[in-house]
Amino acid sequence: MSYILISRDNLFWNLNQIAAQAQSLEKIALVLKDDAYGHGLKIVAAMAAEAGVRHAVVRTLQEARSVASIFKTVLVLADIPDAVPEANIRFALNDLGRIDRYPEGCGVELKFDTGMHRNGIPENLADEAVARARDRGLKIVGVMTHHRAADEMGSHFFWQKRRFDALRRRLEKRGLDGVRWHSCNSAALFRTNCFDEDIARVGIAAYGCLRMPEPFKLPELRPVMSLWAQRISTRSVTPEMGIGYGGEGHLATEGKVSAYDVGYGDGWLRGDAAHPYRLPDGRPIIGRVSMDLISVEGDDEAICLFDDAAEAARQFGTIAYDVMVKLHPRIERRAV
Ligand SMILES: *Cc1c(COP(=O)(O)O)cnc(C)c1O
């Protein structure tokens, strides 16, 4: 069966680069949502805890519960619990209109909209948000926002950061203390010269696939995930023999072609046979991608589909996140 290798060395390497930028390992909140960006929640959480990461960010309460015992805090981005869960699990409060649904005593982090206009409480309702959370008996343990374009050229990043800092000064003046303040995702952290927040919510950089426009300087980050497929069968073909559905695939000269056990049913993107995907070694996928199979020239026992999801994504005209999270959970993740 096809399999995914998860490189412990590369994850540790990336976490060290990130810790240097954030000024300590304690300031990393590793984003583990969506099965750790497809890497496997359990595997990555265990490795990260071993590396000394103390804080995690997930999407659902269920994800939080499965890693709560190994992190000091776990922030849930998009879920509301029925009852107060383990004490170290806290929830982003994305919308004041839903504040009544949080159980009394629940830990919340107020998420403000400082310019992305997708999610979060409007800044002008900040005082009201604090008052209502307190009235409801919620524990405010953090205040956060999200950058809309930290990975793009332009000033958006700076004005959102200024708005967040202004919000912080205002709420601190009104007596909100003992909470953690955070705005940065990976791109924002690496645009920051002197990191002055309590944690950074880092996902894609830890997985080694952060890409930024040319002028931005990044340390070397190493892709953690590689995808492999195994040979199912091999045949000899001549150039006139059409390979796969529609007979669209052809070899340029007589040779051997093998079928490998990965396809769009595994979450591998189907792409366009007329502009075939190329493996890291340069060989193209021959013809159409099937549900569970692809054809490649040669007869290697195993082939590497990608060892850098950002490069694979470039070929498909998408982003590394998209390539990684689509990979089916049934594909075995192996720590190496
Ligand atoms: C996914 C997410 C992050 C992590 O973003 P990266 O670009 O992967 O570092 C941070 N904060 C929030 C709110 C997110 O949803």
PDBQT file of the ligand as one rigid body, heavy atoms in Angstrom, charges set to zero:
ROOT
HETATM    1  C1  LIG A 401      -4.526  27.379  10.562  1.00  0.00    +0.000 C 
HETATM    2  C2  LIG A 401      -4.345  28.524  11.445  1.00  0.00    +0.000 A 
HETATM    3  C3  LIG A 401      -3.054  28.937  11.848  1.00  0.00    +0.000 A 
HETATM    4  C4  LIG A 401      -1.791  28.336  11.301  1.00  0.00    +0.000 C 
HETATM    5  O1  LIG A 401      -1.474  28.911  10.053  1.00  0.00    +0.000 OA
HETATM    6  P1  LIG A 401      -0.125  28.531   9.280  1.00  0.00    +0.000 P 
HETATM    7  O2  LIG A 401      -0.155  29.407   8.084  1.00  0.00    +0.000 OA
HETATM    8  O3  LIG A 401      -0.249  27.094   8.902  1.00  0.00    +0.000 OA
HETATM    9  O4  LIG A 401       0.996  28.773  10.194  1.00  0.00    +0.000 OA
HETATM   10  C5  LIG A 401      -2.970  29.950  12.792  1.00  0.00    +0.000 A 
HETATM   11  N1  LIG A 401      -4.069  30.533  13.292  1.00  0.00    +0.000 NA
HETATM   12  C6  LIG A 401      -5.310  30.177  12.912  1.00  0.00    +0.000 A 
HETATM   13  C7  LIG A 401      -6.481  30.895  13.490  1.00  0.00    +0.000 C 
HETATM   14  C8  LIG A 401      -5.491  29.181  11.973  1.00  0.00    +0.000 A 
HETATM   15  O5  LIG A 401      -6.727  28.847  11.585  1.00  0.00    +0.000 OA
ENDROOT
TORSDOF 0
